[in-house]
Amino acid sequence: MTVTSRLAALALVSLLATGTAFAQTAAPAAKTDTKTDTAATADKKAPKERSAESLECSKQADAKGLKGKERKKFRRECMKEAKAGTAAPATADKK
């Protein structure tokens, strides 16, 4: 055998051995992924209920036409004020 044919044979054997090794390690990982996917699907079926404060802050943000970072910032401040016991409409009076 020449050096070139030996290298070709070695490359072919390496590819076949590597494919088998990856196939053997992927099977157990797929089983654990299935359990995780099932748990994630269960979470999606039962959405978290939003508080009245959260819904009110979202309505106010919609009324102002806020989107993206501005909306997040507004809602964060609104929720802080709502939890502190201050009225949420007071935020609109400040501006």
Phi, psi and omega per residue, in radians:
M1 nan 2.522 3.104
T2 -1.544 2.955 -3.126
V3 -1.121 -0.695 -3.125
T4 -1.118 -0.772 -3.141
S5 -1.195 -0.593 3.085
R6 -1.142 -0.755 3.122
L7 -1.125 -0.686 3.113
A8 -1.134 -0.756 3.125
A9 -1.137 -0.707 3.115
L10 -1.120 -0.723 3.110
A11 -1.111 -0.748 3.136
L12 -1.110 -0.775 3.122
V13 -1.127 -0.704 3.132
S14 -1.094 -0.762 3.126
L15 -1.100 -0.754 3.129
L16 -1.147 -0.724 -3.137
A17 -1.201 -0.679 3.139
T18 -1.174 -0.728 3.117
G19 -1.066 -0.708 3.115
T20 -1.169 -0.710 -3.140
A21 -1.122 -0.754 3.129
F22 -1.188 -0.628 3.138
A23 -1.152 -0.645 -3.128
Q24 -1.256 -0.614 -3.107
T25 -1.427 -0.388 -3.096
A26 -1.337 -0.495 -3.075
A27 -1.094 -0.858 3.124
P28 -1.115 -0.616 3.141
A29 -1.141 -0.597 3.140
A30 -1.157 -0.592 3.129
K31 -1.168 -0.731 3.131
T32 -1.238 -0.572 3.097
D33 -1.123 -0.620 -3.140
T34 -1.099 -0.720 3.122
K35 -1.147 -0.710 3.123
T36 -1.143 -0.732 3.123
D37 -1.105 -0.650 3.126
T38 -1.131 -0.730 3.124
A39 -1.159 -0.699 3.126
A40 -1.157 -0.651 3.118
T41 -1.153 -0.666 3.123
A42 -1.123 -0.655 3.106
D43 -1.158 -0.633 -3.125
K44 -1.225 -0.539 -3.121
K45 -1.245 -0.566 -3.134
A46 -1.949 1.503 -3.119
P47 -1.184 2.620 3.128
K48 -1.216 2.443 3.101
E49 -1.381 2.421 -3.121
R50 -1.625 2.551 -3.122
S51 -1.288 2.864 3.121
A52 -1.102 -0.628 3.126
E53 -1.118 -0.740 -3.132
S54 -1.108 -0.762 3.125
L55 -1.124 -0.713 3.140
E56 -1.135 -0.749 3.121
C57 -1.116 -0.660 3.099
S58 -1.135 -0.719 3.115
K59 -1.088 -0.724 3.124
Q60 -1.137 -0.712 3.120
A61 -1.130 -0.695 3.093
D62 -1.102 -0.736 -3.124
A63 -1.095 -0.597 3.127
K64 -1.457 -0.178 3.137
G65 1.289 0.502 -3.109
L66 -1.410 2.496 3.116
K67 -2.489 2.746 3.044
G68 1.158 -2.349 -3.068
K69 -1.125 -0.647 3.137
E70 -1.092 -0.719 3.136
R71 -1.137 -0.779 3.126
K72 -1.052 -0.775 -3.134
K73 -1.097 -0.803 3.139
F74 -1.063 -0.830 -3.112
R75 -1.115 -0.685 3.129
R76 -1.065 -0.822 3.128
E77 -1.148 -0.718 3.140
C78 -1.082 -0.756 -3.134
M79 -1.156 -0.675 3.094
K80 -1.061 -0.792 -3.138
E81 -1.153 -0.672 -3.136
A82 -1.160 -0.690 3.131
K83 -1.265 -0.522 3.127
A84 -1.314 -0.237 3.110
G85 1.737 -0.019 3.089
T86 -1.407 2.623 3.136
A87 -1.232 2.362 -3.139
A88 -1.137 -0.647 3.135
P89 -1.114 -0.298 3.115
A90 -1.093 -0.460 3.103
T91 -1.100 -0.692 -3.134
A92 -1.198 -0.509 3.139
D93 -1.263 -0.485 -3.115
K94 -1.171 -0.562 -3.067
K95 -1.554 nan nan
